[in-house]
C-alpha cells in the first residue's frame, strides 16, 4: 500500500496513512488530524545499562540480565543518563515544512510522559530474581527503585526547564492506544509545565506479588513521580482491581485506568462509576488476533455486552491491543468494530 521508497519518505507516508487506513477500512473512530505532527525526541537509559535482547526469530524474545543478586551486583547500577534532543525535533519540523509547504500545516507536539520503572528493572534483572529481592533484600530493592524514580523526575524536570514541552490535551498519544483528550489541561501551549501534562505509568511486572507488597514496596515510588504531573493514566495488562482500594483510588488526578482481560470488570465498574475516571477497556486479543479470516461473532458480541453492563454509567473507552494476526481480512476487523458498538449499546 505504501509507495515511497526512501526510509524518511516511508516514515512520513506511514505516519499519514495510518489514521486514514484505520478509518476507511475499519471505521475506527480515532480522529484523523488535519496537520502533520512532529513529536519531541528524548533519550533515557535506566541505570546506564542498555537493554540487551535475545530474539527467537519470531515475536518471542528474552532480556539478558545484568543483575542476579543485588548484594553482589548493586555496584552495576549507575545514574541514568538522559538527553533532550531539541535539535532533532527542529530538524524534523523544517524537513516537514519543506515537503508540505502550505498544503498541510506542520505542528510540534509533546506526547504524554511515559514512565514504567518496574519494566525497566525487569529488562535488566530476571523476574524471579526481582521477586526474590523484594522478599529477601527489601532495602536494596527499594533503594534501586527510589534511585530510578528520582532519575526519572530529574529527567522530566529537565524537559520542563528546557522549554520544549507542548501541552498534551487532545490528539497527542497517551500510550495504550489512547489519546490525551481532556478539558482539564490547556492544549497546544508551548513552554508547558509538567502539571500541564499527562503521565502514563504501569506495573505489569508486579502482577505476581500481593497487593500489600505492591503498596509497601512499589506504589510510594510510583506516586512520587505521579505527583509532578497534571493527569494520570494507569495500567496495561495487569489487573487493576486488587490494588484499586488500597492504592490507585488515592490518586486524585487519575483519569484513566486500564481494565484488562485479567481484570474484574464488574468490580472496576462499581468503583469507577461516577468518579470521572475512564473505564479503559482492553478486550482479549484472542477475539480478533487469530490467524483466521472469520470472526467468532457470538463471543465478540457477548464480550462487549458484558463490558457495557459492567461499565454502565461510567466513562468508557475501548482500546484493542496485542493483535499481531487477523487472518489477512480487513473485513474481519471492520466487523469487530461494528460488534463492539452494538454490544456496548446493549
N, C-alpha and C positions, 0 to 999 in steps of 0.2 A: 504493500500500500504506500510505503514511503518512496519518494522519487529522488531525493537528493543523494549525493554520493560522498561528499566530504564529511568528516566527523563533526565539525562545528555546524555545518548546514543541517545534517541529520538531527543533531541535538535540538536545534531551533525548530525544525519541522515536526519532530516528535512532540515537543512541548506544545505546539499549536494544534496538532491533530488530536491529541489525547482527549481533551474535553469534548471536542466536536464528535469524535467517534463514539464516545460514551452516550452522547445524546441521540445521534442519528441511528445507531444500531440498536441500542438498548432502551432508549427513552429514559435514561437515568436523569435524575433531577439536579445533578451537580451543575452549577452555573458555568456558562462559557464566558470568560472575561472578555471585555471589549478593549483590552490592552495586552501588550506583551510584557510579562513580568521578568524582572531581574532580581534574584534573591541575594542576600548577604552571603559572604563566604568566610567561615571561621575554621580554625583548626584547634583541636583539644585532644591531647594524648594522656589518658589517665595514668598517673604514676610514672610517666615517661617510659611506658612499656608497650611498644606497638603490638597489636594483636597478631598472633600467629595462628593461621588456619590451615588445616589439612583437609583437602576436598576428596570426596569419594568418587567423583566422576559424574555425579548426579546432583540432586538438591542437598543431599546429606553432607555434613562437614563436621569437623572436630577441632575444637580450640586447643592448642598446645600450651599447657600451663607453664608459668614461671614459678608459681608458689605451690608448695605442698604442705609445709608446716610453718606457721607464722613465726614461731620462736626461732627457727633456723633461717627463714627466708625473708624476714621483715626488712632486712637491710637493702633488699632489691627495690623497695618502694620509694621512688623518687618524687619530687614535686612535679605536678602535671604541667607541662609546657602548653602554651596556647598562643594563638595569633589572630588578630583581626585583619583580614585581607581586603582592606578597602580599595587597594589598587586593582585587585582582581575584579571587584564589583563595578568600579568605574569603567574599566576596560570593556566589560560586557555591555554596559549601558551604551557606550559610544559605538560599539560594533552593531548593536541592535538598531540604534538610531540611524546609522548609515545605511542599513539594509532596508528599513521600513519607511524612512523619510516621514512624509506627512500622511502615509496610508494607515498606519496603526500607531497609536501612542505607546511609548515605552515607559514603564512605571517601575520604579525601585521599591521593593517591599522587603519587610522582615517577616519571616515565618515565626510561629511560636517558638519559644525556647524549648529545648529538649534536654532532659536530664534523667538518666537511668543508672544510678550508681551501682545497684546490685548486679545489673547486667555487665557493667564494666568489670566488676570483681570476678564474675564467672568466666569472663573472657581470659582472665589471667590465672585462674585458680579453679581446679575441678570442683564441681558442685558438692561431691561427697566430702572433699577436704574442707570446703567452706562451711558445710553443716557441722563438721566435727569441730572446727574452730569456734563456731558460735556456741557450742556446748562446752568445750574443754578450755578455750582460751578467749573468753569473753572480752577481757580488757584489750588484748591486741586486736581482736576483730573490730570492736567499736572504735578503737583508735584509728584503724585503717579507714573505716567508713567516715569518721569525723574529718580526717585529713582530706579525703576525696571530695566531700561536700564543701569543705572550705575552699578547695581549689576551684570548684565549680562557681561558688559565689564570687570569688575574685575574678574569674573569667567573665561572668555576667556583668559585674560592676565595671570592668574594663570596657565592655561593649557600650554600656551606658555612658561612661566618661568620654569615649571616643566620638560621641555624637552621631554614630552610624545607624542607630536603631530607628526604624519607622514603625509606628503603631500597627498592631495586628488585631483588627476588629471586624474584618469582613472576609474576603476571599482567600486570605492567607492560610497556608496549611497548618493544621494543629496537630498532625500525626493521627494515626489510626484511621485514615481515610476520611477524616472530618475537618471542618474548617472553623475559622475564628469568629463567626458571626455573633455579634453582641452589641447592644446599645449601651452597655455599662462602661465601655472603654472608648477613647477617641480613636478615629480612624484616619489613616493617611497623614499622620503627623510626624514630621522629621524631628530629630534630636529627642527621641522619646525616652522616657524613664522606664525602668523595669516595672514599676507599678502601673504602667500603661499597657503592659504586655500579658499575653497568655503564657503559661508554662505547662508542658506535658511531663508527667512522671509515671513510672510503673515499677512493679517489683515482682515480676513473674517468677523470679528465681527463689522467692521465699514462699511459694505455694506449698512447699513440703514442711514448713515449720508451723508451730501453733500460733494462733492469734496473740497469745500472751507474749511469746518470744518476739514476734514481729513488733508488737507495741513497745517492748523494752529495748530491743537491740537495733531496730531499723527505723521505725517511724520518727523518733525525735530528730534524726539527722535529715530525713526527707522533709519534715516540717520546717526545719531551719532554712532550707532552700526555698520552699513554698512561700514563706513569709516575705520574701523580697519581691513577689510578683503580684500583678493585679488580679488575675483569674487563673484557676487551675483545672486541668483535665487529667483524670487519673485512671490508670489501669489499661491492661492489654488482655492477655488470655487468662490471667489468674482470676480466681473467684474473689469478687469484692465483698460478698455478704459476710464472711467470717470476721472481717476487720472493719465492717461498717460502724457498728455501735461503739466500739472502743477506740477507734482511730479516725476513720475517714469522716464521720459525721461531725467531728470537731473542726474541720477545715471550713471556716466561714465563707471563704471566697472560692470554694469548689463549685464548678458549674457543669461539669460533665463527668460521668463515671461509666467505665466500660462494664457492660453486662454480657459476659462471655458465655459460651456453651457450657462452661463448668460452674456457672453462677446460678443461684437460686432466684429465678425471675420473680416469683411471687413475693419473696422476702424483699427484694430490691424495689419492687413496685410499691409495696406498703411504705417503705422508708422514704422513697423519693417523692411520693405523691404530695403535691402542694408545697414542695421545697424550692422549686425553680432550678433544681439540678437535673440536667438532661439524662434520661434513661438511654444510654448509648449502646444499643443492642448490636451484638456481633453474632449473627446466626451461625450454626455449624457449617463449616466449609464443605462437608461431605454432601450437602444438598445439591450444590452447584458444581463443586470441584471434583467430579468424577469424569474419567475419560470416556464418556458415553454421550451420544447426541441427544438422548431422551431424558427429560427431567421427570423425577418422581413427583408429580403434581400434588398428589394427596398428602404426601409427607411435607412438602413445602408449604402448602396451604395450612395444614394443621400447625406447623411450627409458627407461622405468623399469626394465626388466630390465638395461639397460646400467649404469644408476646403481647398482642393487642389487649387481651384480657388482663394479663398481669400488670401492664403499664397503663391501664385506663386512668385518665385524668393526670397523667404525667406528661412532661415534655419528652417526646420520644424521637430518636433518630436511629436509622438503620445504616450500618456500615458492613459491607461484605469484605472479609479479609481472608488471606491464606488460600486463595484459589489459584492453582497452577495449570489445571487442565479442565476444559469444558467439553471435550469431545468434538472440537472443531465446529461448533454450532453457535453462531451468533443468535439465532432464534431461541435457543435454549436459555440464554442469558436474558433476552427480551421477555420471555415468558416468566422467568423467575421474578423480574421486576414487576410484571403485571400481578402475579400471585401475591407478592409482598404487599402491594397496595390493597388488593382485595381482602387479604387476611387481616390486615390492620384495621380495615374499615368494618370488620365484623362479618 
